[in-house]
Amino acid sequence: MTRLILSGKEYIQMNRPKLRIKLPSPNAAEDICDLQEAKHRFNWGHEPFLILVEKQPISSYEELVEFVNRKPFKDREFLEVELQPLLAGG
């Protein structure tokens, strides 16, 4: 059990899902990390990717923690994370 305090809210982390990250590469590579690792795994707000967790855009670590703590996600073994490159131009 881990206590996590973000923006004044306390979260008790029991067996939270791990994140299965699909890397944007032609080899369909994957990486797996836990919630704590995700805090430093992504350059939140400065990534050249759109971060989608279970097809929902997530823009901060705090938002990820809130998402993971919601039903039905908190009881799953893995959550799918997709990194979609942001395209510049217009």
Phi and psi in degrees as a GROMACS rama.xvg file:
@    title "Ramachandran Plot"
@    xaxis  label "Phi"
@    yaxis  label "Psi"
@TYPE xy
-127.047  134.931  THR-2
-93.4756  133.923  ARG-3
-132.646  124.279  LEU-4
-116.265  119.959  ILE-5
-130.911  128.552  LEU-6
49.6728  40.8124  SER-7
80.1136  -3.86112  GLY-8
-101.219  139.178  LYS-9
-102.714  133.598  GLU-10
-122.186  133.701  TYR-11
-98.8099  118.308  ILE-12
-95.9382  110.53  GLN-13
-93.3781  -125.967  MET-14
-90.1117  78.4448  ASN-15
-79.5423  155.267  ARG-16
-63.4701  151.381  PRO-17
-86.4443  160.594  LYS-18
-102.534  124.103  LEU-19
-98.941  107.339  ARG-20
-97.9417  121.038  ILE-21
-89.6844  113.429  LYS-22
-80.2344  141.845  LEU-23
-77.0814  83.0125  PRO-24
-143.436  156.4  SER-25
-67.1181  -15.409  PRO-26
-86.9768  1.60657  ASN-27
53.6423  44.3896  ALA-28
-71.0422  153.197  ALA-29
-130.754  155.376  GLU-30
-136.387  152.198  ASP-31
-126.252  134.227  ILE-32
-144.438  161.783  CYS-33
-94.1832  177.686  ASP-34
-62.4947  -40.6231  LEU-35
-63.9194  -42.2482  GLN-36
-63.1928  -32.6475  GLU-37
-62.9068  -25.4461  ALA-38
-59.3329  -36.9949  LYS-39
-107.886  -7.76819  HIS-40
-71.2292  -35.1952  ARG-41
-110.415  148.927  PHE-42
-92.4554  74.8689  ASN-43
-51.1911  126.435  TRP-44
84.7797  -10.2451  GLY-45
-129.822  11.4048  HIS-46
-71.9258  144.462  GLU-47
-82.8331  18.1507  PRO-48
-128.75  152.73  PHE-49
-86.7829  126.325  LEU-50
-97.2287  116.21  ILE-51
-112.905  124.756  LEU-52
-112.706  117.817  VAL-53
50.7661  41.403  GLU-54
70.6809  9.87965  LYS-55
-106.103  129.109  GLN-56
-67.468  133.142  PRO-57
-124.831  127.361  ILE-58
-114.003  -2.10863  SER-59
-151.693  161.402  SER-60
-64.1772  -38.9497  TYR-61
-60.6369  -41.948  GLU-62
-64.176  -38.0622  GLU-63
-62.6982  -45.5517  LEU-64
-61.14  -44.9989  VAL-65
-61.5854  -42.1194  GLU-66
-62.3984  -47.8947  PHE-67
-64.5658  -27.4337  VAL-68
-85.1446  -0.38234  ASN-69
-88.6096  149.836  ARG-70
-75.0325  145.268  LYS-71
-90.7729  5.00507  PRO-72
-73.1019  -33.8763  PHE-73
-65.7709  -19.9846  LYS-74
-98.4766  3.34698  ASP-75
-87.9928  157.516  ARG-76
-77.6305  -40.5361  GLU-77
-134.983  148.656  PHE-78
-117.207  140.22  LEU-79
-85.2972  128.814  GLU-80
-119.507  127.988  VAL-81
-114.987  137.851  GLU-82
-109.001  113.017  LEU-83
-107.305  122.666  GLN-84
-58.755  137.906  PRO-85
-82.711  131.725  LEU-86
-101.183  126.066  LEU-87
-86.568  153.228  ALA-88
126.8  -176.062  GLY-89
